[in-house]
Amino acid sequence: MKDLYYMTQYANYMTDEDYYESMEGQLKKLDREKISYLCKDLATEVDDEWNEVLFDILYYVKAEDLDVLIEAWEYLADGEFKDFLDVLNIDYERFLSFDNYIYDYETLETIADEDFRTNGIRANALYWYDELDSNYEYFVFNGYQNGFHCYNTFDEALLDFVDFDSIKNEVLDYFK
């Protein structure tokens, strides 16, 4: 049961002993070493909001899905949110609108170039091209300031613009 000790902090509505008791039957179905790795090593490296999700998943995850759960949490622990979603077959683009689509620097350069060639001084890119900062790799248009939200990694941008509750529900549904 000590394998689950880290997870007891998310058991707000029960004592540690009650949590251990409630997980007893589930633990008999799951590989002890994998649960230990997940809860002792990976969960300690992942944000609390995701570990609260893990707390719920542990109650019903099937033994055959445990490897996928571990792989997903490895990606979270490494800060690789897109890969986390990919391993769970969650299409992040469903959660992005046109207003918060994530572009890389090269794509915006190409869009601006085509716009300038086609429209010359009437190009829409005139209003935003100078706002591109080559020190960043990823951008999301900020229509209120005629500029961009700038990010070093795709995962940073994705975490900023994907609604946690929507993704959380998808993750929970994956393991049901």
C-alpha distance (Angstrom), angle and dihedral (degrees) to the residues before:
residue distance angle dihedral
M1 . . .
K2 3.78 . .
D3 3.79 86.2 .
L4 3.80 86.9 73.9
Y5 3.80 96.8 45.4
Y6 3.82 94.2 106.7
M7 3.81 90.2 54.0
T8 3.83 93.5 56.4
Q9 3.81 89.8 82.7
Y10 3.80 88.1 70.1
A11 3.82 93.1 52.5
N12 3.79 93.9 91.2
Y13 3.77 95.1 158.8
M14 3.83 98.8 49.7
T15 3.78 142.3 39.5
D16 3.79 121.7 -100.6
E17 3.80 90.2 -105.2
D18 3.81 91.2 51.0
Y19 3.79 89.6 51.3
Y20 3.80 92.5 50.4
E21 3.78 89.6 48.2
S22 3.81 92.5 48.7
M23 3.82 90.4 52.2
E24 3.80 96.7 45.0
G25 3.81 96.6 96.6
Q26 3.80 93.4 43.4
L27 3.80 92.5 50.4
K28 3.79 90.7 56.5
K29 3.82 88.7 61.8
L30 3.82 96.4 47.2
D31 3.80 132.9 71.7
R32 3.82 106.6 -98.4
E33 3.82 95.3 -148.1
K34 3.80 92.0 51.4
I35 3.81 92.1 48.7
S36 3.80 89.7 48.8
Y37 3.82 91.3 51.1
L38 3.79 91.8 46.6
C39 3.79 96.8 47.5
K40 3.81 102.3 32.0
D41 3.79 102.1 35.9
L42 3.79 109.8 21.8
A43 3.81 103.3 32.1
T44 3.80 91.0 55.2
E45 3.82 88.8 60.7
V46 3.82 96.4 48.0
D47 3.82 129.2 82.3
D48 3.79 117.3 -96.3
E49 3.80 93.9 -116.6
W50 3.81 89.3 62.9
N51 3.79 93.8 42.3
E52 3.80 88.8 55.8
V53 3.80 85.6 58.5
L54 3.80 90.1 47.8
F55 3.80 89.3 51.4
D56 3.81 89.3 59.5
I57 3.81 94.6 42.0
L58 3.79 92.7 53.7
Y59 3.80 89.7 66.7
Y60 3.78 94.1 63.3
V61 3.81 110.7 14.7
K62 3.80 111.7 130.3
A63 3.80 120.0 -128.5
E64 3.81 90.1 -116.9
D65 3.83 90.8 56.5
L66 3.79 96.3 48.3
D67 3.82 94.0 91.9
V68 3.81 91.1 53.6
L69 3.81 90.1 48.8
I70 3.80 90.7 51.2
E71 3.80 92.3 47.4
A72 3.80 90.2 49.8
W73 3.80 92.0 50.3
E74 3.81 90.7 47.4
Y75 3.79 88.1 58.4
L76 3.80 91.4 48.6
A77 3.80 90.7 48.9
D78 3.81 88.9 52.8
G79 3.82 92.5 47.9
E80 3.79 92.7 -113.8
F81 3.78 100.9 137.2
K82 3.80 97.0 164.7
D83 3.81 91.0 53.9
F84 3.81 89.0 47.5
L85 3.80 89.2 56.8
D86 3.81 92.7 43.0
V87 3.80 94.2 54.7
L88 3.81 88.3 53.4
N89 3.82 91.9 47.2
I90 3.80 91.6 -117.6
D91 3.79 113.1 151.0
Y92 3.80 105.1 -142.2
E93 3.81 91.9 -164.4
R94 3.81 89.2 71.7
F95 3.80 86.9 67.0
L96 3.78 97.1 48.7
S97 3.78 123.8 80.3
F98 3.78 127.2 -154.4
D99 3.81 87.4 -98.3
N100 3.78 93.4 58.9
Y101 3.77 103.0 33.0
I102 3.81 113.1 142.7
Y103 3.81 116.7 -123.8
D104 3.77 129.1 -173.4
Y105 3.80 120.2 -133.6
E106 3.82 95.1 -106.4
T107 3.80 92.9 52.3
L108 3.80 92.0 52.4
E109 3.80 90.4 47.5
T110 3.82 89.0 53.1
I111 3.82 92.6 47.3
A112 3.81 90.9 49.7
D113 3.80 92.6 46.5
E114 3.81 92.7 51.7
D115 3.80 91.2 45.4
F116 3.83 92.6 50.9
R117 3.81 92.1 47.5
T118 3.78 93.4 48.4
N119 3.81 101.1 38.1
G120 3.80 106.0 21.5
I121 3.80 112.5 -167.2
R122 3.81 89.9 -1.0
A123 3.80 92.1 61.9
N124 3.80 116.4 132.0
A125 3.79 87.8 -141.0
L126 3.81 88.2 72.6
Y127 3.80 87.7 77.3
W128 3.78 96.7 53.5
Y129 3.80 111.3 17.3
D130 3.81 95.3 87.6
E131 3.80 89.2 53.7
L132 3.82 92.0 64.5
D133 3.78 109.2 109.7
S134 3.80 112.7 -156.3
N135 3.81 89.5 -156.0
Y136 3.80 87.5 76.8
E137 3.77 129.4 63.0
Y138 3.84 102.9 -158.0
F139 3.78 133.2 42.6
V140 3.78 141.3 -173.7
F141 3.79 118.5 -163.7
N142 3.79 115.0 -110.0
G143 3.79 102.5 -156.2
Y144 3.79 94.0 -174.7
Q145 3.79 93.1 62.3
N146 3.82 101.0 27.9
G147 3.76 86.2 -119.4
F148 3.77 143.2 84.2
H149 3.74 144.9 -89.1
C150 3.81 101.1 -127.3
Y151 3.80 127.8 -148.5
N152 3.78 138.1 -179.6
T153 3.79 94.1 -147.7
F154 3.76 136.0 31.3
D155 3.80 89.4 -127.3
E156 3.83 91.8 58.7
A157 3.79 90.7 53.8
L158 3.78 92.7 44.7
L159 3.80 92.7 51.5
D160 3.80 89.6 50.8
F161 3.78 95.9 52.5
V162 3.79 107.4 31.3
D163 3.79 115.1 87.0
F164 3.82 109.0 -118.5
D165 3.82 95.2 -147.9
S166 3.79 92.8 53.9
I167 3.79 92.4 49.6
K168 3.80 91.7 42.5
N169 3.79 90.7 57.2
E170 3.81 91.2 48.9
V171 3.82 90.5 51.3
L172 3.80 92.2 48.7
D173 3.80 91.0 47.9
Y174 3.81 91.6 50.7
F175 3.79 91.8 62.3
K176 3.82 98.2 40.7
